[in-house]
Amino acid sequence: MGVLYVISTPIGNMGDLTFRAVDVLKNVDLILSEDTRETEKILRKHDITKSQISYRDENHNKIIDHVKEFLAKQGDVGIVSNSGTPTISDPGFKLVREVKALGIDVVPVPGPSAIIAALSVSGLPTDNFTFLGFLPKSSTQRKRILKEFGDLPSTLVIYESPYRIKKLIFEVKETLGNRTACLAKDLTKKFERIITAPVEQIIDKEKLDSAKGEYVLLIAKEGFEL
């Protein structure tokens, strides 16, 4: 049978694609892309011509049989998301689960990850962290989750859009108090900004009313101070 490769791609800076990822992209027989247009930018940069199929959670049921058949005929497949590592708050989990159930090898091609990038420069404890992904839209649900996980002795890691980042930070202050936190914006991109401070200072320093970009918010465990 073929092999399914889970390939990490840059979260911003195109120079972060690994040599191994380039090699695998050159040699697989088919690429499953969350957005074929974004993947095509990477392929063109490295002079790679490869067949792609759009793959998202929404169309999983439509194409999974085709993918299984392709792998069964000894064709290697790579899956990539728009940025970072597939299956981490990105499509891919359903695919990996079903492919592994068939006994097909699933091989990681590690690389960029916003979670790890943010943790590495946050100044917050990294020995124990809890990734919460994107929180629900409901303020009540968000506060409940913050209270529940806020009692853990670990750094919390949350993804958030520019449209709700201000709301999230105020909810953190309301539910967990003035904890030390790190707000990482547009990691590896031109307007990258990383600030580590008590939540109240982040609110004062950042112009959150006009926020743009992609955010990772890290919240330290209770009692931690810089």
KATAKA-V756910 format. One record per residue. PHI is phi as a letter, one per 20 degrees, with the letter a starting at -180 (999 if undefined). PSI is psi as a letter, one per 40 degrees, with the letter a starting at -180 (* if undefined). D_CENTER is the distance of its C-alpha to the mean C-alpha in Angstrom with 2 decimals. Layout:
PHI_PSI_D_CENTER ; PHI_PSI_D_CENTER
This chain:
999_i_29.07 ; f_a_26.23 ; c_i_22.91 ; e_h_19.38 ; d_h_17.05 ; e_h_13.27 ; d_h_12.55 ; e_h_9.81 ; c_i_10.41 ; g_i_10.50 ; e_e_8.25 ; a_c_11.76 ; f_h_14.63 ; f_e_15.87 ; f_e_17.69 ; e_e_14.76 ; f_h_15.00 ; f_i_16.83 ; g_d_20.39 ; f_d_19.69 ; f_d_16.98 ; f_d_19.65 ; f_d_22.25 ; f_d_20.49 ; f_d_19.77 ; f_d_23.47 ; d_e_24.69 ; f_i_22.95 ; e_e_25.05 ; b_i_22.48 ; d_h_18.92 ; e_h_16.93 ; c_h_14.77 ; f_d_12.73 ; c_h_14.75 ; f_d_17.65 ; f_d_18.47 ; f_d_15.34 ; f_d_15.79 ; f_d_19.44 ; f_d_18.95 ; f_d_17.62 ; f_d_20.42 ; f_d_23.06 ; f_d_22.25 ; d_e_23.00 ; l_f_25.84 ; d_h_24.38 ; d_h_25.79 ; b_i_24.19 ; f_h_24.29 ; c_i_21.22 ; c_h_20.69 ; f_h_18.35 ; c_h_16.28 ; c_i_14.63 ; g_d_15.11 ; f_d_18.07 ; d_e_19.96 ; g_d_19.26 ; f_d_22.83 ; f_d_24.37 ; d_e_23.22 ; f_d_22.64 ; f_d_26.34 ; f_d_26.37 ; f_d_23.49 ; f_d_25.30 ; f_d_28.52 ; f_d_27.12 ; f_d_25.86 ; f_d_29.17 ; e_f_31.07 ; m_f_29.54 ; e_h_27.15 ; e_i_23.90 ; c_h_20.70 ; d_i_17.34 ; d_h_14.19 ; c_i_11.58 ; d_a_8.96 ; f_d_9.30 ; a_i_7.14 ; m_a_5.42 ; d_h_6.04 ; g_i_7.50 ; n_e_8.02 ; e_g_4.97 ; l_f_5.28 ; b_i_6.43 ; f_i_10.07 ; p_d_11.80 ; g_d_12.85 ; g_d_16.20 ; f_d_16.93 ; g_d_16.43 ; g_d_18.52 ; f_d_21.31 ; f_d_21.52 ; f_d_21.84 ; f_d_24.48 ; e_e_26.51 ; n_e_26.55 ; e_h_24.62 ; f_h_22.83 ; d_h_19.03 ; d_h_18.15 ; e_i_14.95 ; d_g_14.72 ; f_i_12.45 ; r_b_11.34 ; g_i_8.90 ; b_h_5.92 ; f_d_5.61 ; g_d_6.62 ; f_d_9.46 ; f_d_10.39 ; f_d_10.98 ; g_d_12.80 ; f_d_14.87 ; d_e_16.45 ; f_d_16.65 ; n_e_19.96 ; e_i_19.11 ; g_h_19.79 ; d_e_17.28 ; f_e_19.51 ; b_h_18.26 ; c_i_15.07 ; c_h_13.75 ; e_h_10.24 ; d_e_11.02 ; m_a_7.98 ; e_h_9.81 ; f_i_13.49 ; f_i_16.27 ; f_d_18.20 ; f_h_21.37 ; f_d_22.36 ; f_d_24.32 ; f_d_21.51 ; f_d_19.21 ; f_d_22.11 ; f_d_22.86 ; f_d_19.44 ; f_d_19.64 ; f_d_23.16 ; f_d_22.44 ; e_e_19.68 ; f_e_21.27 ; e_e_24.08 ; f_i_22.08 ; e_f_22.82 ; b_i_19.22 ; f_h_16.76 ; e_h_14.57 ; c_h_10.97 ; c_h_10.08 ; e_i_7.95 ; b_i_10.77 ; e_i_12.35 ; f_d_15.43 ; f_d_17.67 ; c_e_17.25 ; f_d_16.35 ; f_d_20.10 ; g_d_20.75 ; f_d_18.13 ; f_d_19.62 ; f_d_23.07 ; f_d_22.21 ; f_d_21.06 ; f_d_24.41 ; f_d_26.33 ; e_d_25.08 ; d_e_24.45 ; n_a_26.67 ; e_f_26.38 ; f_i_23.94 ; f_h_22.55 ; b_i_19.05 ; c_h_16.79 ; d_h_15.38 ; d_h_13.18 ; d_h_13.29 ; l_f_12.30 ; g_h_11.44 ; m_e_13.47 ; e_i_14.99 ; g_d_18.65 ; d_f_18.55 ; g_h_16.26 ; b_h_17.55 ; c_h_17.11 ; c_h_19.58 ; d_h_20.38 ; a_i_23.22 ; g_i_24.55 ; g_d_23.03 ; f_d_26.32 ; f_d_26.19 ; f_d_22.71 ; f_d_24.18 ; f_d_27.19 ; e_d_25.57 ; e_h_22.85 ; e_g_24.02 ; f_e_21.75 ; f_d_24.11 ; d_f_23.17 ; f_h_19.48 ; c_i_17.44 ; n_a_14.10 ; d_h_10.55 ; c_i_10.64 ; c_h_9.51 ; d_h_12.60 ; d_h_13.90 ; c_h_17.19 ; f_i_19.72 ; f_i_21.89 ; g_h_25.23 ; n_e_27.76 ; f_h_25.60 ; c_i_26.83 ; f_*_26.34
